[in-house]
Structures are given as structure tokens and as C-alpha cells.
């Protein structure tokens, strides 16, 4: 079911997450908009700390649209950045151009 949500585009990107939020808390919050079939919070592999963003997959496009239409989203003192996610997220910063000369 989670794969279907990803494939059909019923996924949203959630940014500016508090470091205390995990997948379960993300599911609890977004379930007010409809059935959540997948949540993912990304963590730094080296530090184990939250990278501050994640994804939520909904059973239906209607539920996803309800979540997108609600603005602002406020969770544990943070305003969340919520947007439709139709593909992969590119890493922010990092070594994207490492090794290229000027």
C-alpha cells in the first residue's frame, strides 16, 4: 500500500520538522486529513539526528489535498513546510560539484 501511495503521487514533503518528531508523530499529526499509509523522517547516518524533513503518503489524493490546503501547519512550536512531492528530493548542499575545476 505504501508503494501505491508513492507511485500514484499521493505523497507530500514535510520540511522544518522539529528534531523530536519521528515517523509515528508525523503519522499522528497528518492522520487528521485522512488515512496515512506511509511516513518517513530522514536521519543523518553519521550523527543519528533528524535531517529536519520527511514524507507522508496518503491513501487517497483527496486526503493529500486536504493536508496541502491547510496552511499553516504548526507542530511542537514549528511551522512546517508542506508541499506535494512527485519525485526524489535532491540533497541540499553536500558535495554535488566536488572535484570540478573553475
MMTF fields as JSON, N, C-alpha, C and O atoms, coordinates in Angstrom:
{
  "mmtfVersion": "1.0.0",
  "mmtfProducer": "UNKNOWN",
  "numBonds": 407,
  "numAtoms": 408,
  "numGroups": 102,
  "numChains": 1,
  "numModels": 1,
  "chainsPerModel": [1],
  "groupsPerChain": [102],
  "chainIdList": ["A"],
  "bondAtomList": [4, 2, 8, 6, 12, 10, 16, 14, 20, 18, 24, 22, 28, 26, 32, 30, 36, 34, 40, 38, 44, 42, 48, 46, 52, 50, 56, 54, 60, 58, 64, 62, 68, 66, 72, 70, 76, 74, 80, 78, 84, 82, 88, 86, 92, 90, 96, 94, 100, 98, 104, 102, 108, 106, 112, 110, 116, 114, 120, 118, 124, 122, 128, 126, 132, 130, 136, 134, 140, 138, 144, 142, 148, 146, 152, 150, 156, 154, 160, 158, 164, 162, 168, 166, 172, 170, 176, 174, 180, 178, 184, 182, 188, 186, 192, 190, 196, 194, 200, 198, 204, 202, 208, 206, 212, 210, 216, 214, 220, 218, 224, 222, 228, 226, 232, 230, 236, 234, 240, 238, 244, 242, 248, 246, 252, 250, 256, 254, 260, 258, 264, 262, 268, 266, 272, 270, 276, 274, 280, 278, 284, 282, 288, 286, 292, 290, 296, 294, 300, 298, 304, 302, 308, 306, 312, 310, 316, 314, 320, 318, 324, 322, 328, 326, 332, 330, 336, 334, 340, 338, 344, 342, 348, 346, 352, 350, 356, 354, 360, 358, 364, 362, 368, 366, 372, 370, 376, 374, 380, 378, 384, 382, 388, 386, 392, 390, 396, 394, 400, 398, 404, 402],
  "bondOrderList": [1, 1, 1, 1, 1, 1, 1, 1, 1, 1, 1, 1, 1, 1, 1, 1, 1, 1, 1, 1, 1, 1, 1, 1, 1, 1, 1, 1, 1, 1, 1, 1, 1, 1, 1, 1, 1, 1, 1, 1, 1, 1, 1, 1, 1, 1, 1, 1, 1, 1, 1, 1, 1, 1, 1, 1, 1, 1, 1, 1, 1, 1, 1, 1, 1, 1, 1, 1, 1, 1, 1, 1, 1, 1, 1, 1, 1, 1, 1, 1, 1, 1, 1, 1, 1, 1, 1, 1, 1, 1, 1, 1, 1, 1, 1, 1, 1, 1, 1, 1, 1],
  "groupList": [{"groupName": "UNK", "atomNameList": ["N", "CA", "C", "O"], "elementList": ["N", "C", "C", "O"], "formalChargeList": [0, 0, 0, 0], "bondAtomList": [1, 0, 2, 1, 3, 2], "bondOrderList": [1, 1, 2], "singleLetterCode": "X", "chemCompType": "L-PEPTIDE LINKING"}],
  "groupTypeList": [0, 0, 0, 0, 0, 0, 0, 0, 0, 0, 0, 0, 0, 0, 0, 0, 0, 0, 0, 0, 0, 0, 0, 0, 0, 0, 0, 0, 0, 0, 0, 0, 0, 0, 0, 0, 0, 0, 0, 0, 0, 0, 0, 0, 0, 0, 0, 0, 0, 0, 0, 0, 0, 0, 0, 0, 0, 0, 0, 0, 0, 0, 0, 0, 0, 0, 0, 0, 0, 0, 0, 0, 0, 0, 0, 0, 0, 0, 0, 0, 0, 0, 0, 0, 0, 0, 0, 0, 0, 0, 0, 0, 0, 0, 0, 0, 0, 0, 0, 0, 0, 0],
  "groupIdList": [1, 2, 3, 4, 5, 6, 7, 8, 9, 10, 11, 12, 13, 14, 15, 16, 17, 18, 19, 20, 21, 22, 23, 24, 25, 26, 27, 28, 29, 30, 31, 32, 33, 34, 35, 36, 37, 38, 39, 40, 41, 42, 43, 44, 45, 46, 47, 48, 49, 50, 51, 52, 53, 54, 55, 56, 57, 58, 59, 60, 61, 62, 63, 64, 65, 66, 67, 68, 69, 70, 71, 72, 73, 74, 75, 76, 77, 78, 79, 80, 81, 82, 83, 84, 85, 86, 87, 88, 89, 90, 91, 92, 93, 94, 95, 96, 97, 98, 99, 100, 101, 102],
  "secStructList": [7, 2, 2, 2, 2, 2, 2, 2, 6, 7, 3, 3, 3, 3, 3, 1, 7, 7, 6, 6, 7, 7, 2, 2, 2, 2, 2, 2, 2, 2, 4, 4, 4, 1, 7, 3, 3, 3, 3, 3, 3, 3, 3, 7, 6, 6, 6, 7, 7, 3, 3, 3, 3, 3, 3, 3, 3, 3, 1, 1, 2, 2, 2, 2, 2, 2, 2, 2, 2, 1, 7, 7, 3, 3, 3, 6, 6, 3, 3, 3, 3, 3, 3, 3, 7, 7, 1, 7, 7, 7, 7, 1, 1, 6, 6, 6, 6, 6, 6, 7, 7, 7],
  "xCoordList": [0.825, 0.0, 0.867, 0.533, 1.974, 2.843, 3.433, 3.58, 3.774, 4.313, 3.294, 3.647, 2.027, 0.967, 0.851, 0.651, 0.972, 0.89, 2.035, 1.838, 3.219, 4.364, 4.185, 4.417, 3.771, 3.644, 2.551, 2.715, 1.449, 0.318, 0.513, -0.29, 1.535, 1.784, 1.004, 0.847, 0.509, -0.241, 0.699, 0.349, 1.88, 2.874, 3.133, 3.086, 3.407, 3.799, 5.176, 5.579, 5.872, 7.141, 6.832, 6.025, 7.461, 7.279, 8.655, 9.495, 8.88, 10.157, 10.021, 8.917, 11.164, 11.257, 10.679, 10.051, 10.897, 10.416, 11.25, 12.472, 10.608, 11.369, 12.183, 11.755, 13.321, 14.178, 13.545, 13.983, 12.518, 11.852, 10.799, 10.249, 10.514, 9.449, 10.001, 10.981, 9.351, 9.671, 8.501, 7.529, 8.606, 7.56, 6.209, 5.178, 6.197, 4.928, 4.217, 3.002, 4.962, 4.367, 3.876, 2.847, 4.624, 4.217, 2.907, 2.015, 2.798, 1.569, 0.402, -0.687, 0.631, -0.433, -0.952, -2.161, -0.044, -0.45, -1.229, -2.303, -0.706, -1.314, -2.513, -3.213, -2.771, -3.944, -5.256, -6.323, -5.188, -6.401, -6.941, -8.086, -6.132, -6.551, -7.033, -7.602, -6.812, -7.217, -6.265, -5.352, -6.489, -5.679, -4.253, -4.024, -3.309, -1.889, -1.379, -1.587, -0.711, -0.213, 1.3, 1.845, 1.978, 3.438, 3.94, 3.489, 4.866, 5.575, 7.054, 7.444, 7.864, 9.308, 9.944, 9.705, 10.741, 11.566, 13.0, 13.417, 13.749, 15.121, 16.082, 15.949, 17.057, 18.051, 19.445, 19.705, 20.335, 21.727, 22.382, 22.295, 23.029, 23.63, 24.797, 25.034, 25.518, 26.677, 26.298, 26.843, 25.37, 25.035, 23.804, 23.625, 22.954, 21.711, 20.63, 19.548, 20.91, 19.939, 19.035, 19.419, 17.84, 16.889, 17.47, 18.134, 17.213, 17.641, 16.615, 16.819, 15.503, 14.523, 13.478, 12.745, 13.402, 12.357, 11.945, 12.635, 10.795, 10.282, 9.179, 8.955, 8.493, 7.452, 6.253, 6.385, 5.085, 3.844, 3.106, 2.893, 2.718, 1.931, 0.506, 0.275, -0.436, -1.856, -2.512, -2.067, -3.57, -4.35, -4.991, -5.074, -5.44, -6.153, -5.601, -4.984, -5.842, -5.441, -6.26, -5.764, -7.501, -8.359, -7.747, -7.715, -7.263, -6.629, -5.374, -5.124, -4.584, -3.374, -3.728, -3.083, -4.748, -5.147, -5.643, -5.407, -6.324, -6.754, -5.545, -5.547, -4.514, -3.301, -2.607, -2.098, -2.584, -1.935, -2.712, -2.122, -4.035, -4.877, -4.802, -5.02, -4.496, -4.397, -3.08, -2.012, -3.164, -1.95, -2.188, -3.2, -1.36, -0.092, -0.259, -1.274, 0.762, 0.863, 1.814, 2.9, 1.407, 2.184, 2.292, 1.273, 3.511, 3.726, 4.883, 6.004, 4.598, 5.598, 6.406, 7.628, 5.694, 6.34, 6.995, 7.649, 6.836, 7.448, 6.379, 5.406, 6.573, 5.761, 6.397, 7.582, 5.606, 6.119, 6.004, 5.065, 6.957, 6.886, 6.285, 6.881, 5.117, 4.416, 4.183, 3.688, 4.546, 4.391, 4.175, 4.56, 3.56, 3.362, 4.724, 5.618, 4.874, 6.139, 5.885, 5.277, 6.35, 6.121, 7.341, 7.247, 8.481, 9.702, 10.707, 10.373, 11.939, 13.002, 13.477, 13.442, 13.917, 14.483, 15.977, 16.641, 16.506, 17.95, 18.571, 17.979, 19.76, 20.417, 20.682, 21.043, 20.502, 20.782, 22.236, 22.702, 22.956, 24.366, 25.17, 25.004, 26.033, 26.804, 27.889, 28.303, 28.343, 29.478, 29.045, 29.713, 27.978, 27.419, 28.424, 28.489, 29.206, 30.157, 31.603, 32.525, 31.794, 33.141, 33.994, 33.56, 35.209, 36.131, 36.08, 36.897, 35.161, 35.09, 35.926, 35.857, 36.7, 37.543, 36.79, 35.701, 37.38, 36.752, 37.184, 36.758],
  "yCoordList": [-1.196, 0.0, 1.257, 2.235, 1.244, 2.412, 2.669, 3.818, 1.588, 1.746, 2.409, 3.265, 2.014, 2.599, 4.097, 4.866, 4.517, 5.947, 6.699, 7.803, 6.119, 6.769, 6.84, 7.883, 5.73, 5.642, 6.568, 7.193, 6.665, 7.472, 8.952, 9.774, 9.303, 10.703, 11.268, 12.485, 10.423, 10.895, 11.167, 10.933, 11.658, 11.922, 13.407, 14.159, 13.807, 15.193, 15.212, 14.272, 16.29, 16.582, 17.443, 18.369, 17.151, 17.942, 18.396, 17.576, 19.699, 20.258, 21.061, 21.325, 21.443, 22.197, 21.417, 21.992, 20.102, 19.267, 19.498, 19.618, 19.562, 19.591, 18.304, 17.257, 18.365, 17.178, 16.086, 14.937, 16.437, 15.461, 14.633, 13.694, 14.962, 14.294, 13.097, 13.205, 11.961, 10.754, 10.379, 11.125, 9.226, 8.775, 8.611, 8.933, 8.115, 7.901, 9.223, 9.321, 10.234, 11.546, 12.208, 12.884, 12.001, 12.537, 11.892, 12.57, 10.58, 9.851, 10.358, 10.599, 10.52, 11.003, 12.367, 12.593, 13.262, 14.608, 14.6, 15.197, 13.941, 14.014, 13.094, 13.198, 12.202, 11.326, 12.11, 11.59, 13.338, 14.164, 14.523, 14.959, 14.347, 14.69, 13.477, 13.629, 12.288, 11.065, 9.934, 10.096, 8.78, 7.604, 7.769, 7.985, 7.663, 7.741, 6.315, 5.456, 6.068, 4.72, 4.612, 3.509, 5.754, 5.717, 7.031, 8.108, 6.933, 8.124, 7.797, 6.657, 8.809, 8.624, 9.935, 10.98, 9.879, 11.008, 10.596, 9.502, 11.447, 11.104, 11.539, 12.61, 10.668, 10.901, 10.881, 10.162, 11.672, 11.696, 10.385, 9.999, 9.705, 8.403, 8.508, 7.585, 9.609, 9.76, 10.185, 9.665, 11.123, 11.653, 10.999, 11.022, 10.415, 9.832, 10.864, 10.516, 12.132, 13.2, 13.389, 13.101, 13.875, 14.153, 15.173, 16.125, 14.965, 15.927, 17.044, 17.973, 16.955, 18.039, 17.968, 18.93, 16.822, 16.684, 15.233, 14.316, 15.055, 13.71, 13.706, 14.692, 12.57, 12.379, 11.696, 10.908, 12.007, 11.368, 10.91, 11.69, 9.633, 9.088, 8.845, 8.27, 9.283, 9.143, 8.076, 7.798, 7.489, 6.501, 7.123, 6.482, 8.364, 8.99, 10.377, 11.027, 10.797, 12.14, 13.186, 14.274, 12.862, 13.779, 14.089, 15.245, 13.06, 13.265, 14.108, 15.001, 13.816, 14.59, 16.059, 16.954, 16.301, 17.677, 18.408, 19.607, 17.706, 18.324, 18.805, 19.906, 17.969, 18.348, 19.524, 20.418, 19.529, 20.619, 21.925, 23.005, 21.824, 23.023, 23.705, 24.912, 22.939, 23.52, 24.261, 23.7, 25.496, 26.274, 27.342, 28.035, 27.528, 26.831, 25.549, 25.333, 24.723, 23.55, 23.928, 24.452, 23.663, 24.05, 22.835, 22.287, 22.408, 21.206, 21.416, 21.714, 21.257, 21.4, 22.692, 22.698, 23.785, 25.09, 25.443, 26.48, 24.609, 24.847, 24.964, 24.21, 25.916, 25.971, 25.021, 25.138, 24.084, 23.091, 23.593, 24.31, 23.213, 23.458, 22.21, 21.135, 22.34, 21.194, 21.453, 22.511, 20.471, 20.622, 19.256, 18.235, 19.239, 17.989, 17.44, 18.193, 16.131, 15.506, 14.491, 13.447, 14.8, 13.893, 13.1, 12.252, 13.347, 12.642, 12.633, 12.866, 12.362, 12.273, 13.664, 14.606, 13.771, 15.021, 14.99, 14.001, 16.06, 16.156, 16.594, 17.382, 16.089, 16.504, 18.005, 18.583, 18.616, 20.038, 20.186, 19.526, 21.053, 21.254, 20.051, 19.547, 19.597, 18.401, 18.659, 19.798, 17.598, 17.656, 17.491, 16.796, 18.094, 17.927, 18.275, 17.585, 19.331, 19.757, 19.514, 20.123, 18.646, 18.377, 17.823, 16.956, 18.335, 17.825, 18.56, 18.285, 19.471, 20.232, 21.495, 22.196, 21.769, 22.962, 24.187, 24.088, 25.352, 26.603, 26.954, 27.976],
  "zCoordList": [0.0, 0.0, 0.0, -0.669, 0.74, 0.772, -0.603, -1.017, -1.318, -2.662, -3.578, -4.388, -3.451, -4.275, -4.024, -4.964, -2.781, -2.461, -3.123, -3.632, -3.121, -3.746, -5.257, -5.867, -5.855, -7.298, -7.81, -8.858, -7.096, -7.536, -7.239, -7.679, -6.52, -6.249, -5.09, -4.995, -4.204, -3.036, -1.868, -0.711, -2.176, -1.144, -1.013, -1.986, 0.218, 0.463, 1.108, 1.794, 0.872, 1.519, 2.728, 2.641, 3.849, 5.069, 5.537, 5.907, 5.521, 5.938, 7.218, 7.695, 7.763, 9.008, 10.185, 11.075, 10.18, 11.285, 12.537, 12.452, 13.69, 14.941, 15.067, 14.581, 15.696, 15.807, 16.66, 16.62, 17.43, 18.301, 17.57, 18.144, 16.325, 15.574, 14.81, 14.073, 15.004, 14.25, 13.358, 13.239, 12.74, 11.816, 12.498, 11.908, 13.73, 14.445, 14.719, 14.546, 15.143, 15.414, 14.127, 14.115, 13.051, 11.755, 11.307, 10.797, 11.502, 11.166, 12.01, 11.489, 13.309, 14.197, 13.751, 13.706, 13.427, 13.042, 11.723, 11.638, 10.709, 9.379, 9.204, 8.196, 10.142, 10.031, 10.185, 9.859, 10.673, 10.755, 9.366, 9.246, 8.324, 6.966, 6.175, 5.095, 6.7, 6.011, 6.35, 7.159, 5.72, 6.027, 5.509, 4.319, 6.432, 6.113, 5.924, 6.781, 4.798, 4.529, 4.68, 4.716, 4.768, 4.871, 5.462, 5.073, 6.392, 6.867, 6.938, 7.192, 6.711, 6.774, 7.21, 6.604, 8.247, 8.662, 8.381, 8.763, 7.728, 7.381, 8.475, 9.067, 8.723, 9.761, 9.157, 8.192, 9.731, 9.323, 9.745, 10.911, 8.821, 9.121, 10.1, 10.88, 10.066, 10.941, 12.349, 13.323, 12.465, 13.79, 14.401, 15.619, 13.556, 14.052, 14.327, 14.799, 14.037, 14.277, 13.061, 11.927, 13.323, 12.254, 11.289, 11.699, 10.005, 8.991, 8.835, 8.053, 9.585, 9.601, 8.507, 8.284, 7.812, 6.806, 6.667, 7.113, 6.03, 5.827, 4.789, 4.087, 4.707, 3.705, 4.329, 5.266, 3.8, 4.238, 2.987, 2.059, 2.971, 1.865, 2.329, 3.393, 1.527, 1.859, 0.99, -0.124, 1.518, 0.781, -0.457, -1.505, -0.339, -1.456, -1.758, -0.914, -2.971, -3.369, -2.621, -2.327, -2.317, -1.56, -0.193, 0.229, 0.493, 1.801, 1.668, 2.477, 0.636, 0.407, 0.164, 0.709, -0.651, -0.943, 0.297, 0.442, 1.188, 2.451, 3.24, 3.79, 3.289, 4.016, 3.341, 4.018, 2.014, 1.285, 1.399, 1.427, 1.464, 1.542, 2.896, 3.001, 3.925, 5.266, 5.382, 5.132, 5.754, 5.891, 6.934, 6.83, 7.909, 8.09, 8.909, 9.571, 8.838, 9.705, 10.836, 10.592, 12.057, 13.234, 14.142, 14.563, 14.448, 15.244, 16.208, 15.797, 17.486, 18.558, 18.432, 18.581, 18.155, 18.109, 16.786, 16.684, 15.777, 14.475, 13.392, 13.378, 12.489, 11.283, 10.276, 9.962, 9.776, 8.843, 7.409, 7.065, 6.588, 5.148, 4.52, 4.587, 3.916, 3.342, 1.863, 1.475, 1.04, -0.401, -1.033, -0.465, -2.208, -2.944, -3.342, -3.729, -3.245, -3.609, -4.702, -4.465, -5.9, -7.011, -7.422, -8.31, -6.806, -7.185, -6.068, -4.906, -6.427, -5.43, -5.023, -5.815, -3.785, -3.28, -3.521, -3.211, -4.067, -4.241, -2.927, -2.192, -2.627, -1.383, -1.382, -2.408, -0.247, -0.096, 0.3, 1.229, -0.4, -0.091, -0.524, -1.635, 0.346, 0.051, -0.967, -1.183, -1.585, -2.493, -3.943, -4.709, -4.317, -5.653, -6.748, -7.765, -6.554, -7.576, -7.15, -7.693, -6.202, -5.707, -6.84, -7.599, -6.939, -7.931, -9.256, -10.135, -9.426, -10.671, -10.535, -9.525, -11.544, -11.527, -11.985, -12.551, -11.735, -12.175, -13.549, -14.088]
}
